[in-house]
Amino acid sequence: MLSFSKTFHNKSRLISRRMFILSTLKITVFAIIISRLFYLQISENIKYRSLSDKNRLREWKISPERGVIKDYFGAKIANNKQTYQLLMIPEDVPNLEEFFFKLSKIINFDNRERRILLKKLKRRKPWESIVVSDNLSWSEFSRLNLFAHEIQGIKPAVAISREYSDDESSSHILGYVSDVSAKDLKNNNYLKEINVPGLKTGKNGLEKSLNEKIIGKPGVQRFEVNAYGKRIKELKLIEGISGRDFKTTIDQEIQKFSGKLIADKSASVCVMDIYTGDIVVSVSSPTFDPNKFVHGISHEDWEKLINNNKKPLINKTIAGLYPPGSTIKPIVALSALENDVISPKLVVKCTGSIDFYGETFHCWKKKGHGFMSLRNAIKQSCDVYFYEVARRLGIDRLSVTAKKFGLGKLALNFFNEEKKGVVPDTKWKLEKIGKGWYLGETLISGIGQGYFQSTPLQLCFMMAQLANGGYEIKPRIIDDRYALQPMVDAWREEFASRRNNLELPNPRLKKLYRNQENIKLVLDALYGATNEPMGTSYRSRHVKAKYIYAGKTGTSQVRRITLEERKKDLKTQDVPYEQRDHALFTAFAPYKNPRYAISIVVEHGGAGSSGAAPIAKKIIKKVLDRHQLRKKYQLDLFKEA
Amino acid sequence: MQQQFLKNNISLKDKIGALDFKLVFLILLLGIISFFTMYSTEQGKLGYYTQSHIYRFCIFFVIFFICAFLKLQFWHKFTNLFYFLVIILLLAVDFFGIAASGSTRWINLFVFNLQPSELMKVALIIFLAKYYNKISIDEVSRVKSMVIPSFALFLPVALVISQPDLGTALLIMIGGLAVVWLAGLKLKYFMFSFVTFMCSMPVVIAFLKPYQKLRILTFLNPERDPLGAGYQIIQSKIAVGSGGIFGKGFLKGSQSYLDYLPEKHTDFIFTLFSEEFGFIGCIFLLLIYMLILYRITKIGQKSKSNFAKLYCFGFAVAFFTYVVINMSMVLGLLPIVGAPLPIMSYGGSSMLSMMIGLGIVMSCNIHNEDRL
């Protein structure tokens, strides 16, 4: 019993001793846990708090509103309108097939849209809403709202989208907006930053050039989200900033008028203020409806545009390249005069053609013009005379003058699609074609054929710089008063000195001439071409003093005319459309106190005198009629002039 | 002798008087804290989890008292039966068990689903306590007397591992080994078996399920797969760490409220608690657990029988292990093994086994003077 009791106590003591060791161990472990808690909750608290917020908060961007584009008088030519959208939240849709079926009963939802949507679905997270359709009609929208509770996962919404005026005459200048493509994202960092589903970006024209400023800044909605990304509640809303509005120099009224005049042709019209460089009219025909692009153009519409051989998508004013033809003759004459190659009194006998090193160069008038002076040669557009002038001048000197007056370089340098054209010279040919220059090429360059390529804008620009007395101006399409002010001041000085008859050099305007008399002579000859009998555009003249203008026709060949064809002397209508000549016309108006320059190109329109000049006559009248109105909106630039 | 006889038949009133009220109060306090925490897991709604947690606590608290008022002799007498009953239940799991998330741990008892492995935590401790109570110190380290404890230990552990439920098996084993060591088995045997264990590790690893291997790898580097297996540890650490000193406030734990926390009702309940109540709250909770352990140890020390001593100390070690392993797991100190936090975690079997265990401890306190 005693020994039992002893062993019992020994055992009891052993157990207690071991328990004591374990208790010490327990306290140590608890201390480790407490220090771990201290480390996580106190030392590293800030780190984990921010991680927790990162978990918790998510931001959604709200599409910004695009700025409005207005014409010179404030009329909105690219506006915003309310559209009715249908959004879907993929995770809330239990059955896609059923969803599509129900949807097709309510709104116009075809297989193509379904395909696009399925493609989008693959790329998106299930809780991010997707735009199913962003251009619902009011009746579709109201029907949707009525049935919204029957289809799970849809969300009808009101949004803002682009709307272009429906006369379509400004489609080319404005361009259009459409969904952001992967390429757009790659090329533009600011688009990456905005990155809102359903965002539209400018693809063309002004919409593209102004995109960064006009697109605006997106708003932000901050939400608390759960682990599955579902929004729990809105915590913060930062309103977006809508894009800047822009005013253009365009007169939408004349734009519309011109558009109608050339509607059935493949043609372009450009009108420019010869002092400010404001582009008043820029129309290209045929045109297209930019509204169709906003919500994704249908396949048939796209095919129609692409397959139209009159190329409706190209802005011919800035991207159409044509040989300038006879419209370049004023520059050829000026270049020769400025370089003292000829005197105005030079007389050349035109017999209808000249032979040059065994090659025959023809005048447009088969019988020939007889004895021609410079003024008469411009007036009647005698080719033989200009062959001779060009022969004496040489291509390199001609090219210098042509470039000075705006050919062969980007006139606006504002649009992506603008083309440079070609002003050839010996060096250019060697570099681009790798061959030496032939004298024969100089001759045809003298009448604006051969390698010469220019846009209607360049021709208008050239005429404007001649008509303003030979001063350099800068074409512009966005009306920015502050940028214009120095130009206005410079002109004011120029006019003041003209009135005082002081031949003081004006340092603020860059002269393009050596002797202004040469320019006056050329302008006088252009007066003759329009307003005197035998002049090429005599039939399209204005009789009323107010509208009298001066202009130069041009007929540029699309291809070389063979000898047989020349003998047949075919009428324009008898030649296949693609082989007909381009009709060109450049002019300035009014003749006294000129203000506007105009250029018209009618593709395959035949002779400039019959194909282009009559259109110009009508547009000039319209432009001058609206001049007083335009002046009201202008800085008091030419009160004295 | 006369006195002992009288004490053998003490009245219910005296039994109530002999309760360790401090321990009762601590358990009740822990229960109430667990109600509020459970309420918070359901975003402040008296939902299914909170309700059934409260019901269970109430029922098991009654069971706690029943266990406490049962004579120690009863426990001593029916220990073997209790142990074998649980073994049978464990075997039954293999045949009639209910599978959930890849392992079969429960059997359907119609009233509720029981997880026998949880009951084994207590059954093994009391079984070993009884065994070592019988044999003398000198016999403990003899090979002959090592046979029964070894079988008693490894049979349930093997059964639970095969479910598979590594976490619970580990906890059962630690509780058992604690009793064996307390009973006086020399340290060298533990060293020897530890070395054997380490040597057999490669073999064991080969038998591990892929998800178990993944857990170990994830523990070693949680950032290895932040959205997969490491997600739980990372989110848990974020929740705890973002709590700060005073916590985000009751019902304001964004991590749990927004479903970033995995298994927030069960294994990760401490994460939610520490997110909402911060460092101060955690210290308070730890203090409660420490005091509970202190009370259990105290009862063990006062106990006059070695059976009671061994049981109380063994249970204290086991209880401590459950608390510590769960906390270390959610704090990123140990791999995720699936160990509930006693009383706090949602789960009937776990709470039942803790209440029975604590009830027996209380019985040791009440019936201290009884002869076995």
Interface residues (C-beta under 8 A of the other chain):
Chain A: T7 F8 N10 K11 S12 L14 I15 S16 R18 M19 L22 S23 K26 V29 F30 I32 I33 I34 R36 L37 F38 L40 Q41 I42 E44 N45 K47 Y48 R49 L51 S52 N55 R56 E224 V225 N226 A227 Y228 I232
Chain B: S136 I137 A178 W181 L182 A183 G184 Q235 K237 I238 A239 V240 G241 S242 G243 G244 I245 S254 Q255 Y257 L258 D259 Y260 S274 G278 F279 C282 I283 L286 M290 L293 T297 G300 Q301 N306 K309 L310 F313 A316 V317 F320 V324 M327 S328 L331 L333
